[in-house]
Amino acid sequence: MSTTPSAVDLLQRSLDTFLAKDMKGWTDLCADDVVAEFPFAPEGSPARIEGREALYEYLRGYPDLIDVREIPTVRIYATDDENVAIADWSVSGTVLTNGNPYEMRYATFATFRDGLIVNYREYWNPQAFLKALSGASF
């Protein structure tokens, strides 16, 4: 019996760390050469970020902009590849700069190597994001 966490367990850990607003801890779950992809990123936001430090620089101010209070739904699926897991999840919170509600659903595909995220691809609705921010930028 293996004591190595599964890709499902590792992806759940990343969501728990995100909910704890620990962006440094979240990026510590990533390999140095991680690639994060946000295919639906709005204009002015990066669609691809390479490297742990660059990803931390991108994410570190997130908790100062959006107060994610809960992850009301989460389903994480194993795949045929033991290093890949997929999450269908949502968040509920508030945009701190304007008080607007922040409700978002995500589809996340994560690939792991040696227990660390090496590829993180996240799909979400940029129109809902921009509407919640009402002109604020991330």
N, C-alpha and C positions, 0 to 999 in steps of 0.2 A: 504494500500500500504506500503510495507516494505522499510525502508531506509537503511537496511543492504546491503552492496555491494554483488553482486552475485559472484560466483566462477569465472565466465568469467571476471568480472571487477577486481577482485583481481589478477588474472593471468596477465591481461593487465598491472596493476600497477607494478607487479614484472618485466615485460619486460621493461617498461619505466624506472624503477629504474636501471636495468641492463645497459640499453643504456646510462644512465647518469653517468655510471662508479662509482656508489655509492654502493660499495660492503657492507659497514656497513649498509647502508639503506636497501639494499636487504635482508641481513640476519635479520634485524629488522622486516621484514615482515614474519619471520618464528617463529614458536613456539620454546620454549626452548628445547623440545624433538623432533625436526624435524629429519626426516630421508631423506637424499638425496641419490639417487641411480643413478649410471652411468653405466648401464649394458655393454656398449661397451668401457669402459675406457681402454686405452692402458696399457700394462704392465708397472708397476712402478707407476701408478696413482690409487688412491682408487676407487673402484667400489661402495662403500657404506660409507657414513659419517653420524655419529649420533651426534646430538646436535648442537644448534645454534653457540656456540663458536667454535667448531671444524669446522663447515662449513665456518664460517668467516675466520678462519686461512687458510683454503684451498683456498678461493676465493680472499682474500684481495690483493694479488699481481697480479691478472689477468689483471687489467688495465695497469700495468707496462710492461706486456708481449704482450698483444694484444689490439690494439686500434680499438675497434668496433665503426665505424662511423655511421652506420645506420642499421636498421632492414627493409630491402626492402620488405619483405613479412611477413605477419602475419595473421593467421586465428585462432581464438579461438572458441572452440566449447563447448557448455553446454552438460551435460550428464543427464541421468535419475537420477543420484545422485546429488542433489543440492550443495553438497560440493566438487564436482570434476569437473575440466575443463581440456580440452586438447588443446594444441597449436601446430600448424604446422607453423614454423617460420624460418627465415633465417637471417644471419648477414653478413655484408660486412665491412672489415677493413684491417688492416695491422699488421703484426707481427713486433713489435718494435725492436727486437734484430737483425733482418736480412732484414727487408724491404719487405718481401714476402707478397703477398696478402693473406688475410684470408677470405675465402668465405665458409660458413657452413650452412647447413640446420639442424634443430632440430625438434624432436617430443617430446613434454613435457606433462607429466601427473601430475597434481597437485591436492592434496587433502587438503582441508582447514578445520580448526576447530576454531570457534570463530574469524573468520576473518584472521587467520594466517595459513601459510603453515605448514602442519604436515608431508606430504610426497611429495617429489619432485623427479620424475623419468624422466631422460632426455636421449634420444637416439640420437646419432650423429655418424659420420664416423671417426673412429680413424685414418685410413690411411690418410685421407685428413688433419687431425689435425697434424699428425707427419710430413707429407710432408711440410706443411706450416711452421712448426717450424724448420725443417731441422737440427735436432740435439739439439735444445734448449729444455729445460724441463720446465714443469709447476708443 
